[in-house]
């Protein structure tokens, strides 16, 4: 152990004179302190530009500069985290989190985060590789935690992402390279929570250490390190691996540099250092970095909390693409319609409609009509809607089915005057139903039935190539040749769950520029991603992506997606001229709100995944 008091006796004190300037409230009260001891009122530190940086409740932000202590931002600060040139601390005078842009010549305060409803008692930073954004976690010892987006594209624009409940007694946090948030508490040990902004709020007790006196937590070289008040160091298994601070008590706030450990002693209000041999960096088992495309538009939210929104469909305006509509099911009570700007246009109380699909310019009863059909779980029926040239929905008479627990649905139009529904139920049974115009409405007649081994839902028909793609949620995707007129249609499993395709398989749609070039687009709910496959045999995997945060617009990404839809038709000009993709968002954040739908231009998907180069 290196005791800085002993160092002072062997090294000329003049080399460590403290230059605090006018920032000191009472210069006389400040004894000569070294950079190794830290300034008065400091209990947390970090390293920046190979210098020690301290947050002091008496002085503000203090830096070690050529072995001298120097106040660079006067204030009353507690807690400190640093990433690159951004420092995050807590201003105890006004009870707000403060960002600071670090610079040797021009350090500046950034805008404060709004005052919180709880007293912040710990914080840590989270830089993300997937979206290049910087996030922060703020918490207290009562279990209140918030995730904040701090900066995007180098721009400081703090926005609340979500709330999270963690263990009582929480006192320190750290985030690893695999986007796992670790929170230390004295009651049970170390907890782990997924830290990506789109993920579910799950928890796991990573290290059980009941009734501990842990006081420090860092992640260094890929390894978890904890310290107790006596200065003992523990590893990721909770095993004691070192005791570098012998004879000291009430230690807290562990920090690790290249060859040193730092810890703060509450007994004598100073930092202590000890030599440390850094371990070999652990290469963590890491998933492929999935590309993220920012949300371009988000719809108005559901009228109620819980799992409400489910499946969207896109209606293309016949003359003015930017006036197109997104239809979306609210599976509690009815069908919604949104403008291309995400504003709700219509709400029809049709019942518990689950999946919806649409076909335009179908020749029915001597007229070309745009028809939308949804599966209705209230009555195991088909809810049918006419869409006029302005995108206005009118409900037509409901049609019964023979299914006992209707669930997923898609439409099939093999010719201009034919229209079929494929509707399924949770047992795996699928009905093909013909829709014909009769007595000023569509009449449903069952054509045949077939089945898959377990629960299906999402499906899409390739009208041009007479193929049906059907998702068996926990198994994979089936393909059916619809030219086959067999009473019991048999299919082939073309894509199995595994690798990039993580169950549940939910929404399935088809992006098709022509009959030969297309992509099967699949919602992989198990890891909140969207996969592209070639839509023709051998159905090769192309790539995958997520829909992520758009900081400039204040939109979150999408997660836990049920249904989706894509179109290759223009829905506007510029980036929207190649069509779009719309998805249901099961976890609507920034801030936490009821569910809604998110959409992105297809041109951005194509550019991000370099689809042109892969064709």
Protein Blocks (a to p, Z undefined) as FASTA:
>chain_A
ZZfklmmmmpcfklmcccebjmlmblmlpccddfknopehiabdcdeehiacdddfknop
addeehiacdfbgcddehjddehjbccdddfklopacdddddfklcccdddddddfbdcf
bdcddddfklopacdddddfeopacdddfbgghiacdddfbdcdddehiabdcddfkopa
cdddfklopadddfbfkbccddddfbacehiabfbdcdeehiacdddfkopacdfkopaf
bdfkghiahiehiaddfkbccdddfklopacdddddddddddddddddddddddfbdcdd
dfbecjfbfbdcddddfklmmlgccddddfklpccdddfkopafbdcdebjcfbdcddeh
iaeehiacdddddddfklopacdddddfkopacdddddddfbfbdcbdcdddfbfkbccd
ddddfkopacddddddeehiacdddfbdcddfbdcfbdcddfknopacdddfkloccddd
fkbmcfbacdddfbdcehjbccddfbdcdddfbfkbccdddddfknopacdddfbdehia
fbdcdddddfknopacdehifbdcddfbdcbehjllnopaddddfbdghiaddddddddd
fklmmmmnommlmZZ
